């Protein structure tokens, strides 16, 4: 009987402690959420500015673009209009792929007509150092700069200095390379189509 009473006392303390610390974590998360979001937006804008240095302002479209995520579920994607003196010089948005270790979040920039890739930067990645994380390096990223806006084909060998729709994978990091190429191929046509429907860019076949 004494052991049962002791057990109930200890259990009560555990339940109360769990409830208290749960509330504390929730309150802390709610307090920090706006700051975390502000930091993410600032990082996104900073990376975007590096891709479109001629732009002075990055303004999100009034309504998110509706696309399908990699898992097929609907996703609201924020697309930024890059401008200088009220003239559009490009478009910027986030593209997500799934690499060897975790998801990979990219900041992708295209020109004003959505015909050429301005480049990409890595917003988030946990890929293996010296292997998968080479997607952040100039060798791999340079292949996208100035290339047609998809679709891309990944190959394991070739001329990485040639700027076209063929991307040479990073040696020893095919999964990470594939994740980047698939992210481009998945999001580019969807964003392009949505911007056309909104009348913000023309169809590539129009003159």
TIRO-2110 file (N, C-alpha, C; in Angstrom, 1 decimal):
// TIRO-2110
0.8, -1.2, 0.0, N, 1, A
0.0, 0.0, 0.0, CA, 1, A
0.9, 1.3, 0.0, C, 1, A
1.9, 1.2, 0.8, N, 2, A
2.8, 2.3, 0.8, CA, 2, A
3.5, 2.6, -0.5, C, 2, A
3.8, 1.5, -1.2, N, 3, A
4.5, 1.6, -2.5, CA, 3, A
3.5, 2.2, -3.5, C, 3, A
2.2, 1.8, -3.5, N, 4, A
1.2, 2.3, -4.4, CA, 4, A
1.0, 3.8, -4.2, C, 4, A
1.0, 4.2, -2.9, N, 5, A
0.8, 5.6, -2.6, CA, 5, A
2.0, 6.4, -3.1, C, 5, A
3.2, 5.9, -2.9, N, 6, A
4.4, 6.6, -3.4, CA, 6, A
4.4, 6.7, -4.9, C, 6, A
3.9, 5.7, -5.5, N, 7, A
3.9, 5.7, -7.0, CA, 7, A
2.9, 6.8, -7.5, C, 7, A
1.7, 6.8, -6.9, N, 8, A
0.7, 7.9, -7.3, CA, 8, A
1.3, 9.3, -7.0, C, 8, A
2.0, 9.5, -5.9, N, 9, A
2.6, 10.8, -5.7, CA, 9, A
3.6, 11.2, -6.7, C, 9, A
4.4, 10.2, -7.1, N, 10, A
5.5, 10.5, -8.1, CA, 10, A
4.8, 10.7, -9.5, C, 10, A
3.8, 10.0, -9.8, N, 11, A
3.1, 10.1, -11.1, CA, 11, A
2.4, 11.5, -11.2, C, 11, A
1.8, 11.9, -10.1, N, 12, A
1.2, 13.2, -10.1, CA, 12, A
2.2, 14.3, -10.3, C, 12, A
3.3, 14.2, -9.7, N, 13, A
4.4, 15.2, -9.9, CA, 13, A
4.9, 15.2, -11.4, C, 13, A
4.9, 14.0, -11.9, N, 14, A
5.4, 13.9, -13.3, CA, 14, A
4.4, 14.6, -14.3, C, 14, A
3.1, 14.3, -14.1, N, 15, A
2.1, 14.9, -14.9, CA, 15, A
2.0, 16.4, -14.8, C, 15, A
2.1, 16.9, -13.6, N, 16, A
2.1, 18.4, -13.4, CA, 16, A
3.3, 19.0, -14.1, C, 16, A
4.5, 18.4, -13.9, N, 17, A
5.8, 18.9, -14.4, CA, 17, A
5.7, 18.9, -16.0, C, 17, A
5.2, 17.8, -16.5, N, 18, A
5.1, 17.7, -18.0, CA, 18, A
4.1, 18.8, -18.5, C, 18, A
3.0, 19.0, -17.8, N, 19, A
2.1, 20.0, -18.3, CA, 19, A
2.7, 21.4, -18.2, C, 19, A
3.4, 21.7, -17.1, N, 20, A
4.0, 23.0, -16.9, CA, 20, A
5.1, 23.3, -18.0, C, 20, A
6.0, 22.3, -18.2, N, 21, A
7.0, 22.5, -19.2, CA, 21, A
6.5, 22.5, -20.6, C, 21, A
5.4, 21.8, -20.8, N, 22, A
4.7, 21.9, -22.1, CA, 22, A
4.2, 23.3, -22.4, C, 22, A
3.6, 23.9, -21.4, N, 23, A
3.1, 25.3, -21.5, CA, 23, A
4.3, 26.3, -21.7, C, 23, A
5.4, 26.0, -21.0, N, 24, A
6.6, 26.9, -21.1, CA, 24, A
7.1, 26.8, -22.5, C, 24, A
7.2, 25.6, -23.1, N, 25, A
7.8, 25.5, -24.4, CA, 25, A
6.9, 26.1, -25.5, C, 25, A
5.6, 25.9, -25.3, N, 26, A
4.6, 26.5, -26.2, CA, 26, A
4.7, 28.1, -26.2, C, 26, A
4.8, 28.6, -25.0, N, 27, A
4.9, 30.1, -24.8, CA, 27, A
6.2, 30.6, -25.4, C, 27, A
7.2, 29.9, -25.2, N, 28, A
8.5, 30.3, -25.8, CA, 28, A
8.5, 30.3, -27.3, C, 28, A
7.9, 29.2, -27.9, N, 29, A
7.8, 29.1, -29.3, CA, 29, A
7.0, 30.2, -29.9, C, 29, A
5.8, 30.5, -29.2, N, 30, A
5.0, 31.6, -29.7, CA, 30, A
5.7, 32.9, -29.7, C, 30, A
6.5, 33.1, -28.7, N, 31, A
7.2, 34.4, -28.5, CA, 31, A
8.3, 34.6, -29.5, C, 31, A
9.0, 33.4, -29.9, N, 32, A
10.1, 33.5, -30.8, CA, 32, A
9.7, 33.4, -32.3, C, 32, A
8.5, 32.8, -32.5, N, 33, A
8.1, 32.6, -33.9, CA, 33, A
8.2, 33.8, -34.8, C, 33, A
7.7, 35.0, -34.4, N, 34, A
7.8, 36.1, -35.3, CA, 34, A
9.3, 36.5, -35.6, C, 34, A
10.2, 36.4, -34.6, N, 35, A
11.6, 36.7, -34.9, CA, 35, A
12.2, 35.7, -35.8, C, 35, A
11.9, 34.4, -35.6, N, 36, A
12.4, 33.4, -36.5, CA, 36, A
12.0, 33.6, -37.9, C, 36, A
10.7, 33.9, -38.1, N, 37, A
10.2, 34.1, -39.4, CA, 37, A
10.8, 35.4, -40.1, C, 37, A
11.0, 36.4, -39.3, N, 38, A
11.7, 37.6, -39.8, CA, 38, A
13.1, 37.3, -40.2, C, 38, A
13.8, 36.5, -39.4, N, 39, A
15.2, 36.1, -39.8, CA, 39, A
15.2, 35.3, -41.1, C, 39, A
14.3, 34.4, -41.2, N, 40, A
14.2, 33.6, -42.5, CA, 40, A
14.0, 34.5, -43.7, C, 40, A
13.1, 35.4, -43.6, N, 41, A
12.8, 36.3, -44.7, CA, 41, A
14.0, 37.2, -45.0, C, 41, A
14.7, 37.6, -44.0, N, 42, A
15.9, 38.4, -44.2, CA, 42, A
17.0, 37.6, -44.9, C, 42, A
17.1, 36.3, -44.5, N, 43, A
18.1, 35.5, -45.1, CA, 43, A
17.7, 35.2, -46.6, C, 43, A
16.5, 35.0, -46.8, N, 44, A
16.0, 34.7, -48.2, CA, 44, A
16.3, 35.9, -49.1, C, 44, A
15.9, 37.1, -48.6, N, 45, A
16.2, 38.3, -49.3, CA, 45, A
17.6, 38.6, -49.6, C, 45, A
18.5, 38.3, -48.6, N, 46, A
19.9, 38.5, -48.8, CA, 46, A
20.5, 37.5, -49.9, C, 46, A
20.0, 36.3, -49.9, N, 47, A
20.5, 35.3, -50.9, CA, 47, A
19.9, 35.7, -52.2, C, 47, A
18.7, 36.2, -52.3, N, 48, A
18.1, 36.6, -53.6, CA, 48, A
18.9, 37.8, -54.2, C, 48, A
19.3, 38.7, -53.3, N, 49, A
20.0, 39.9, -53.8, CA, 49, A
21.4, 39.5, -54.4, C, 49, A
21.9, 38.4, -53.9, N, 50, A
23.2, 37.9, -54.5, CA, 50, A
23.0, 37.3, -55.8, C, 50, A
21.8, 36.9, -56.1, N, 51, A
21.5, 36.3, -57.4, CA, 51, A
21.1, 37.3, -58.4, C, 51, A
20.4, 38.4, -58.0, N, 52, A
19.9, 39.4, -58.9, CA, 52, A
20.5, 40.8, -58.3, C, 52, A
21.8, 41.0, -58.4, N, 53, A
22.3, 42.2, -57.8, CA, 53, A
21.8, 43.5, -58.4, C, 53, A
21.2, 43.5, -59.6, N, 54, A
20.7, 44.7, -60.2, CA, 54, A
19.4, 45.1, -59.6, C, 54, A
18.7, 44.2, -58.9, N, 55, A
17.5, 44.5, -58.2, CA, 55, A
17.7, 45.3, -57.0, C, 55, A
16.7, 46.2, -56.7, N, 56, A
16.7, 47.0, -55.5, CA, 56, A
15.7, 46.6, -54.5, C, 56, A
14.6, 46.0, -55.0, N, 57, A
13.5, 45.6, -54.2, CA, 57, A
13.0, 44.2, -54.5, C, 57, A
12.6, 43.5, -53.5, N, 58, A
12.1, 42.1, -53.6, CA, 58, A
10.7, 42.1, -52.9, C, 58, A
9.7, 42.2, -53.8, N, 59, A
8.3, 42.3, -53.2, CA, 59, A
7.5, 41.0, -53.5, C, 59, A
7.0, 40.4, -52.4, N, 60, A
6.2, 39.2, -52.6, CA, 60, A
4.9, 39.6, -53.4, C, 60, A
4.4, 38.7, -54.3, N, 61, A
3.2, 38.9, -54.9, CA, 61, A
2.0, 38.9, -53.9, C, 61, A
1.0, 39.6, -54.2, N, 62, A
-0.1, 39.8, -53.2, CA, 62, A
-0.7, 38.4, -52.7, C, 62, A
-0.8, 37.5, -53.7, N, 63, A
-1.3, 36.2, -53.3, CA, 63, A
-0.2, 35.1, -53.6, C, 63, A
-0.1, 34.1, -52.7, N, 64, A
0.8, 33.0, -53.0, CA, 64, A
0.5, 32.3, -54.3, C, 64, A
1.4, 31.6, -54.9, N, 65, A
1.2, 30.8, -56.1, CA, 65, A
0.9, 29.4, -55.7, C, 65, A
-0.2, 28.8, -56.3, N, 66, A
-0.6, 27.5, -55.9, CA, 66, A
0.1, 26.5, -56.8, C, 66, A
0.9, 25.6, -56.1, N, 67, A
1.6, 24.6, -56.8, CA, 67, A
1.4, 23.2, -56.1, C, 67, A
1.9, 22.2, -56.7, N, 68, A
1.9, 20.9, -56.0, CA, 68, A
3.3, 20.6, -55.4, C, 68, A
3.4, 20.3, -54.2, N, 69, A
4.7, 19.9, -53.5, CA, 69, A
5.2, 18.6, -54.1, C, 69, A
6.4, 18.2, -53.7, N, 70, A
7.0, 17.0, -54.2, CA, 70, A
6.2, 15.8, -53.8, C, 70, A
5.5, 15.8, -52.7, N, 71, A
4.7, 14.7, -52.2, CA, 71, A
3.3, 14.7, -52.9, C, 71, A
3.0, 15.7, -53.8, N, 72, A
1.7, 15.7, -54.4, CA, 72, A
0.7, 16.6, -53.7, C, 72, A
1.0, 17.1, -52.5, N, 73, A
0.0, 17.9, -51.8, CA, 73, A
0.1, 19.3, -52.3, C, 73, A
-1.1, 20.0, -52.1, N, 74, A
-1.1, 21.5, -52.5, CA, 74, A
-0.1, 22.3, -51.7, C, 74, A
0.5, 23.2, -52.3, N, 75, A
1.5, 24.1, -51.6, CA, 75, A
1.3, 25.5, -52.0, C, 75, A
1.3, 26.4, -51.0, N, 76, A
1.3, 27.8, -51.4, CA, 76, A
2.7, 28.4, -51.4, C, 76, A
3.1, 28.8, -52.5, N, 77, A
4.5, 29.3, -52.7, CA, 77, A
4.6, 30.8, -52.9, C, 77, A
5.4, 31.4, -52.1, N, 78, A
5.6, 32.9, -52.2, CA, 78, A
6.6, 33.2, -53.3, C, 78, A
6.1, 34.0, -54.3, N, 79, A
7.0, 34.4, -55.4, CA, 79, A
7.3, 35.8, -55.2, C, 79, A
8.6, 36.2, -55.3, N, 80, A
9.0, 37.6, -55.1, CA, 80, A
9.3, 38.2, -56.5, C, 80, A
8.8, 39.4, -56.7, N, 81, A
9.1, 40.2, -57.9, CA, 81, A
10.3, 41.1, -57.6, C, 81, A
11.4, 40.9, -58.4, N, 82, A
12.6, 41.7, -58.2, CA, 82, A
12.5, 42.9, -59.1, C, 82, A
12.7, 44.1, -58.6, N, 83, A
12.5, 45.3, -59.4, CA, 83, A
13.6, 46.3, -59.1, C, 83, A
13.8, 47.2, -60.1, N, 84, A
14.7, 48.4, -59.9, CA, 84, A
14.0, 49.5, -60.6, C, 84, A
13.7, 50.6, -59.9, N, 85, A
13.0, 51.7, -60.4, CA, 85, A
11.6, 51.3, -61.1, C, 85, A
10.9, 50.4, -60.4, N, 86, A
9.6, 49.9, -60.8, CA, 86, A
9.7, 49.1, -62.1, C, 86, A
10.8, 48.7, -62.4, N, 87, A
11.0, 47.8, -63.6, CA, 87, A
11.4, 46.4, -63.1, C, 87, A
10.6, 45.4, -63.6, N, 88, A
10.9, 44.0, -63.2, CA, 88, A
12.1, 43.5, -63.9, C, 88, A
13.0, 42.9, -63.0, N, 89, A
14.3, 42.4, -63.6, CA, 89, A
14.4, 40.9, -63.3, C, 89, A
13.4, 40.3, -62.6, N, 90, A
13.5, 38.9, -62.3, CA, 90, A
12.4, 38.5, -61.3, C, 90, A
12.4, 37.1, -61.1, N, 91, A
11.5, 36.5, -60.1, CA, 91, A
12.3, 35.6, -59.2, C, 91, A
11.9, 35.5, -58.0, N, 92, A
12.6, 34.7, -57.0, CA, 92, A
11.6, 33.9, -56.2, C, 92, A
11.9, 32.6, -56.0, N, 93, A
11.0, 31.7, -55.2, CA, 93, A
11.8, 30.6, -54.5, C, 93, A
11.2, 29.9, -53.6, N, 94, A
11.8, 28.8, -53.0, CA, 94, A
11.5, 27.5, -53.7, C, 94, A
12.5, 26.6, -53.8, N, 95, A
12.2, 25.3, -54.4, CA, 95, A
12.8, 24.2, -53.4, C, 95, A
12.1, 23.2, -53.1, N, 96, A
12.5, 22.2, -52.2, CA, 96, A
12.8, 20.8, -52.8, C, 96, A
13.9, 20.2, -52.5, N, 97, A
14.2, 18.9, -52.9, CA, 97, A
14.6, 18.0, -51.7, C, 97, A
14.8, 16.8, -51.9, N, 98, A
15.2, 15.9, -50.8, CA, 98, A
16.5, 15.1, -51.1, C, 98, A
17.5, 15.5, -50.3, N, 99, A
18.8, 14.9, -50.6, CA, 99, A
19.1, 13.7, -49.8, C, 99, A
20.4, 13.5, -49.5, N, 100, A
20.9, 12.3, -48.8, CA, 100, A
20.5, 12.3, -47.4, C, 100, A
20.6, 13.5, -46.7, N, 101, A
20.4, 13.6, -45.3, CA, 101, A
19.1, 14.2, -44.9, C, 101, A
18.6, 15.1, -45.7, N, 102, A
17.4, 15.9, -45.3, CA, 102, A
16.9, 16.6, -46.5, C, 102, A
15.9, 17.5, -46.3, N, 103, A
15.4, 18.3, -47.3, CA, 103, A
16.4, 19.3, -47.7, C, 103, A
16.3, 19.9, -48.9, N, 104, A
17.2, 20.9, -49.4, CA, 104, A
16.3, 22.1, -49.8, C, 104, A
16.4, 23.2, -49.2, N, 105, A
15.7, 24.4, -49.6, CA, 105, A
16.5, 25.3, -50.5, C, 105, A
16.1, 25.7, -51.7, N, 106, A
16.8, 26.5, -52.6, CA, 106, A
16.1, 27.8, -52.8, C, 106, A
16.9, 28.9, -52.9, N, 107, A
16.4, 30.2, -53.4, CA, 107, A
16.7, 30.2, -54.9, C, 107, A
15.7, 30.2, -55.7, N, 108, A
15.9, 30.2, -57.2, CA, 108, A
15.5, 31.5, -57.8, C, 108, A
16.3, 32.0, -58.7, N, 109, A
16.1, 33.3, -59.4, CA, 109, A
16.1, 33.1, -60.9, C, 109, A
15.1, 33.7, -61.6, N, 110, A
15.1, 33.7, -63.0, CA, 110, A
14.9, 35.1, -63.5, C, 110, A
15.2, 35.2, -64.8, N, 111, A
15.1, 36.6, -65.4, CA, 111, A
13.7, 37.1, -65.5, C, 111, A
13.5, 38.3, -66.0, N, 112, A
12.2, 38.9, -66.0, CA, 112, A
11.2, 38.2, -66.9, C, 112, A
11.7, 37.5, -68.0, N, 113, A
10.8, 36.8, -68.9, CA, 113, A
10.6, 35.4, -68.5, C, 113, A
11.3, 34.9, -67.5, N, 114, A
11.3, 33.5, -67.0, CA, 114, A
11.8, 32.6, -68.1, C, 114, A
12.9, 33.1, -68.8, N, 115, A
13.5, 32.3, -69.8, CA, 115, A
14.8, 31.8, -69.5, C, 115, A
15.5, 32.5, -68.6, N, 116, A
16.9, 32.1, -68.2, CA, 116, A
17.0, 32.0, -66.6, C, 116, A
17.8, 31.1, -66.2, N, 117, A
18.1, 31.0, -64.7, CA, 117, A
19.1, 32.0, -64.4, C, 117, A
18.9, 32.8, -63.4, N, 118, A
19.9, 33.8, -62.9, CA, 118, A
20.8, 33.0, -61.9, C, 118, A
20.3, 32.0, -61.3, N, 119, A
21.2, 31.2, -60.4, CA, 119, A
20.3, 30.7, -59.2, C, 119, A
21.0, 30.1, -58.3, N, 120, A
20.4, 29.6, -57.0, CA, 120, A
21.3, 29.7, -55.9, C, 120, A
20.8, 29.8, -54.7, N, 121, A
21.6, 29.7, -53.4, CA, 121, A
20.9, 28.7, -52.5, C, 121, A
21.6, 28.1, -51.6, N, 122, A
21.0, 27.2, -50.7, CA, 122, A
20.6, 27.8, -49.4, C, 122, A
19.3, 27.8, -49.2, N, 123, A
18.7, 28.4, -48.0, CA, 123, A
18.8, 27.4, -46.8, C, 123, A
18.7, 26.1, -47.0, N, 124, A
18.8, 25.1, -45.9, CA, 124, A
19.3, 23.8, -46.5, C, 124, A
20.2, 23.2, -45.8, N, 125, A
20.7, 21.9, -46.2, CA, 125, A
21.5, 21.3, -45.1, C, 125, A
21.4, 19.9, -44.9, N, 126, A
22.2, 19.2, -44.0, CA, 126, A
23.0, 18.1, -44.7, C, 126, A
23.3, 18.4, -46.0, N, 127, A
24.0, 17.4, -46.7, CA, 127, A
25.5, 17.2, -46.2, C, 127, A
26.0, 16.0, -46.5, N, 128, A
27.3, 15.6, -45.9, CA, 128, A
28.4, 16.6, -46.3, C, 128, A
29.2, 17.1, -45.3, N, 129, A
30.3, 18.0, -45.6, CA, 129, A
31.3, 17.4, -46.6, C, 129, A
31.8, 18.2, -47.6, N, 130, A
32.8, 17.8, -48.6, CA, 130, A
32.2, 16.8, -49.6, C, 130, A
30.9, 16.5, -49.5, N, 131, A
30.3, 15.7, -50.5, CA, 131, A
29.0, 16.4, -51.0, C, 131, A
27.9, 16.0, -50.4, N, 132, A
26.6, 16.6, -50.8, CA, 132, A
26.5, 18.1, -50.6, C, 132, A
27.3, 18.7, -49.6, N, 133, A
27.2, 20.1, -49.4, CA, 133, A
27.9, 20.9, -50.5, C, 133, A
28.5, 20.2, -51.4, N, 134, A
29.1, 20.9, -52.6, CA, 134, A
28.1, 21.5, -53.5, C, 134, A
26.8, 21.2, -53.3, N, 135, A
25.8, 21.9, -54.0, CA, 135, A
25.8, 23.4, -53.7, C, 135, A
26.5, 23.8, -52.6, N, 136, A
26.6, 25.2, -52.3, CA, 136, A
27.8, 25.9, -53.1, C, 136, A
28.6, 25.0, -53.7, N, 137, A
29.9, 25.5, -54.3, CA, 137, A
29.7, 26.1, -55.7, C, 137, A
30.6, 26.9, -56.1, N, 138, A
30.5, 27.6, -57.4, CA, 138, A
30.6, 26.6, -58.5, C, 138, A
31.3, 25.5, -58.4, N, 139, A
31.4, 24.5, -59.5, CA, 139, A
30.1, 24.0, -59.9, C, 139, A
29.2, 23.6, -59.0, N, 140, A
27.9, 23.1, -59.3, CA, 140, A
26.9, 24.2, -59.6, C, 140, A
26.9, 25.2, -58.8, N, 141, A
25.9, 26.3, -59.0, CA, 141, A
26.1, 27.0, -60.3, C, 141, A
27.3, 27.1, -60.8, N, 142, A
27.6, 27.9, -62.0, CA, 142, A
27.0, 27.3, -63.2, C, 142, A
26.7, 26.0, -63.2, N, 143, A
26.1, 25.3, -64.3, CA, 143, A
24.7, 25.8, -64.6, C, 143, A
24.0, 26.4, -63.6, N, 144, A
22.7, 26.8, -63.8, CA, 144, A
22.6, 28.3, -64.2, C, 144, A
23.6, 29.0, -64.0, N, 145, A
23.6, 30.5, -64.2, CA, 145, A
23.6, 30.8, -65.7, C, 145, A
22.5, 31.3, -66.2, N, 146, A
22.3, 31.7, -67.6, CA, 146, A
21.7, 30.5, -68.4, C, 146, A
21.5, 29.4, -67.8, N, 147, A
20.9, 28.3, -68.5, CA, 147, A
19.4, 28.5, -68.8, C, 147, A
18.9, 27.8, -69.8, N, 148, A
17.5, 28.0, -70.1, CA, 148, A
16.7, 27.5, -68.9, C, 148, A
15.5, 28.1, -68.7, N, 149, A
14.7, 27.8, -67.5, CA, 149, A
14.0, 26.4, -67.6, C, 149, A
14.8, 25.4, -67.7, N, 150, A
14.4, 24.0, -67.6, CA, 150, A
13.7, 23.5, -68.9, C, 150, A
13.5, 22.1, -68.9, N, 151, A
13.9, 21.2, -67.9, CA, 151, A
15.4, 20.8, -68.0, C, 151, A
15.9, 20.3, -66.9, N, 152, A
17.4, 19.9, -66.8, CA, 152, A
17.5, 18.4, -66.8, C, 152, A
18.7, 18.0, -67.3, N, 153, A
19.0, 16.6, -67.3, CA, 153, A
20.3, 16.4, -66.6, C, 153, A
20.4, 15.5, -65.6, N, 154, A
21.6, 15.3, -64.9, CA, 154, A
22.4, 14.1, -65.5, C, 154, A
23.7, 14.4, -65.7, N, 155, A
24.6, 13.3, -66.2, CA, 155, A
25.8, 13.2, -65.2, C, 155, A
26.5, 12.1, -65.2, N, 156, A
27.6, 11.8, -64.3, CA, 156, A
28.9, 12.3, -64.8, C, 156, A
29.0, 12.6, -66.1, N, 157, A
30.2, 13.1, -66.7, CA, 157, A
29.9, 14.0, -67.9, C, 157, A
30.8, 15.0, -68.1, N, 158, A
30.6, 15.9, -69.2, CA, 158, A
31.3, 17.2, -69.0, C, 158, A
31.0, 18.2, -69.8, N, 159, A
31.6, 19.5, -69.7, CA, 159, A
30.8, 20.4, -68.8, C, 159, A
31.2, 20.6, -67.5, N, 160, A
30.5, 21.4, -66.6, CA, 160, A
30.6, 22.9, -66.9, C, 160, A
31.6, 23.3, -67.8, N, 161, A
31.7, 24.7, -68.1, CA, 161, A
30.7, 25.2, -69.1, C, 161, A
30.1, 24.2, -69.8, N, 162, A
29.1, 24.5, -70.9, CA, 162, A
27.8, 24.8, -70.2, C, 162, A
27.2, 26.0, -70.5, N, 163, A
26.0, 26.4, -69.9, CA, 163, A
24.8, 26.0, -70.8, C, 163, A
24.1, 24.9, -70.4, N, 164, A
22.9, 24.5, -71.1, CA, 164, A
22.0, 23.7, -70.2, C, 164, A
21.2, 22.9, -70.7, N, 165, A
20.2, 22.2, -69.9, CA, 165, A
20.7, 20.9, -69.3, C, 165, A
22.0, 20.6, -69.6, N, 166, A
22.7, 19.4, -69.1, CA, 166, A
23.5, 19.7, -67.9, C, 166, A
23.3, 19.1, -66.7, N, 167, A
24.0, 19.4, -65.5, CA, 167, A
24.9, 18.2, -65.1, C, 167, A
26.1, 18.5, -64.9, N, 168, A
27.1, 17.4, -64.5, CA, 168, A
27.0, 17.3, -63.0, C, 168, A
26.7, 16.0, -62.5, N, 169, A
26.6, 15.8, -61.1, CA, 169, A
27.9, 15.9, -60.4, C, 169, A
27.8, 16.2, -59.1, N, 170, A
29.0, 16.3, -58.2, CA, 170, A
29.5, 14.9, -58.0, C, 170, A
30.8, 14.6, -58.1, N, 171, A
31.3, 13.3, -57.9, CA, 171, A
31.2, 12.9, -56.5, C, 171, A
30.6, 11.7, -56.3, N, 172, A
30.3, 11.2, -55.0, CA, 172, A
29.1, 11.7, -54.3, C, 172, A
28.4, 12.6, -55.0, N, 173, A
27.2, 13.2, -54.4, CA, 173, A
26.0, 13.2, -55.4, C, 173, A
25.8, 12.1, -56.0, N, 174, A
24.7, 12.0, -57.0, CA, 174, A
23.4, 12.3, -56.5, C, 174, A
23.1, 11.8, -55.2, N, 175, A
21.8, 12.0, -54.6, CA, 175, A
21.5, 13.5, -54.4, C, 175, A
22.5, 14.2, -53.9, N, 176, A
22.3, 15.7, -53.6, CA, 176, A
22.2, 16.4, -54.9, C, 176, A
23.0, 16.0, -55.9, N, 177, A
22.9, 16.7, -57.2, CA, 177, A
21.5, 16.4, -57.8, C, 177, A
21.0, 15.2, -57.7, N, 178, A
19.7, 14.9, -58.2, CA, 178, A
18.6, 15.7, -57.6, C, 178, A
18.7, 15.9, -56.2, N, 179, A
17.8, 16.6, -55.5, CA, 179, A
17.6, 18.1, -56.0, C, 179, A
18.7, 18.7, -56.3, N, 180, A
18.7, 20.1, -56.9, CA, 180, A
18.0, 20.1, -58.2, C, 180, A
18.5, 19.2, -59.1, N, 181, A
17.9, 19.2, -60.5, CA, 181, A
16.4, 18.9, -60.4, C, 181, A
16.0, 17.9, -59.6, N, 182, A
14.6, 17.6, -59.5, CA, 182, A
13.8, 18.7, -58.9, C, 182, A
14.4, 19.5, -58.0, N, 183, A
13.7, 20.7, -57.4, CA, 183, A
13.4, 21.7, -58.5, C, 183, A
14.4, 21.9, -59.4, N, 184, A
14.2, 22.8, -60.5, CA, 184, A
13.2, 22.4, -61.4, C, 184, A
13.3, 21.1, -61.8, N, 185, A
12.3, 20.5, -62.8, CA, 185, A
10.9, 20.5, -62.2, C, 185, A
10.8, 20.4, -60.9, N, 186, A
9.4, 20.3, -60.3, CA, 186, A
8.8, 21.6, -60.2, C, 186, A
9.5, 22.6, -59.8, N, 187, A
8.9, 23.9, -59.5, CA, 187, A
8.9, 24.9, -60.6, C, 187, A
9.9, 24.9, -61.5, N, 188, A
10.0, 25.8, -62.6, CA, 188, A
8.8, 25.9, -63.5, C, 188, A
8.3, 24.7, -64.0, N, 189, A
7.2, 24.8, -64.9, CA, 189, A
5.9, 25.3, -64.2, C, 189, A
5.8, 24.9, -62.9, N, 190, A
4.6, 25.3, -62.2, CA, 190, A
4.5, 26.8, -62.0, C, 190, A
5.6, 27.3, -61.5, N, 191, A
5.7, 28.8, -61.3, CA, 191, A
5.5, 29.5, -62.6, C, 191, A
6.2, 29.1, -63.6, N, 192, A
6.0, 29.7, -64.9, CA, 192, A
4.6, 29.7, -65.4, C, 192, A
3.9, 28.6, -65.3, N, 193, A
2.5, 28.6, -65.7, CA, 193, A
1.6, 29.5, -64.9, C, 193, A
1.9, 29.5, -63.6, N, 194, A
1.1, 30.4, -62.7, CA, 194, A
1.3, 31.9, -63.0, C, 194, A
2.5, 32.2, -63.3, N, 195, A
2.8, 33.7, -63.6, CA, 195, A
2.2, 34.0, -65.0, C, 195, A
2.2, 33.1, -65.9, N, 196, A
1.5, 33.3, -67.2, CA, 196, A
0.0, 33.5, -67.0, C, 196, A
-0.6, 32.7, -66.1, N, 197, A
-2.1, 32.8, -65.9, CA, 197, A
-2.4, 34.1, -65.2, C, 197, A
-1.5, 34.6, -64.4, N, 198, A
-1.7, 35.9, -63.8, CA, 198, A
-1.4, 37.1, -64.7, C, 198, A
-0.9, 36.8, -65.9, N, 199, A
-0.6, 37.9, -66.8, CA, 199, A
0.7, 38.6, -66.5, C, 199, A
1.5, 38.0, -65.7, N, 200, A
2.8, 38.7, -65.3, CA, 200, A
3.9, 38.4, -66.2, C, 200, A
3.9, 37.3, -66.9, N, 201, A
4.9, 37.0, -68.0, CA, 201, A
4.1, 36.5, -69.2, C, 201, A
4.8, 36.5, -70.3, N, 202, A
4.2, 36.0, -71.6, CA, 202, A
4.5, 34.5, -71.7, C, 202, A
3.7, 33.8, -72.5, N, 203, A
4.0, 32.5, -73.0, CA, 203, A
5.3, 32.5, -73.8, C, 203, A
6.2, 31.6, -73.6, N, 204, A
7.5, 31.6, -74.3, CA, 204, A
7.4, 31.5, -75.8, C, 204, A
6.2, 31.1, -76.3, N, 205, A
6.0, 31.0, -77.8, CA, 205, A
5.4, 32.2, -78.3, C, 205, A
5.0, 33.2, -77.5, N, 206, A
4.5, 34.4, -78.0, CA, 206, A
5.6, 35.4, -78.4, C, 206, A
5.3, 36.2, -79.4, N, 207, A
6.2, 37.2, -79.9, CA, 207, A
5.8, 38.6, -79.4, C, 207, A
END
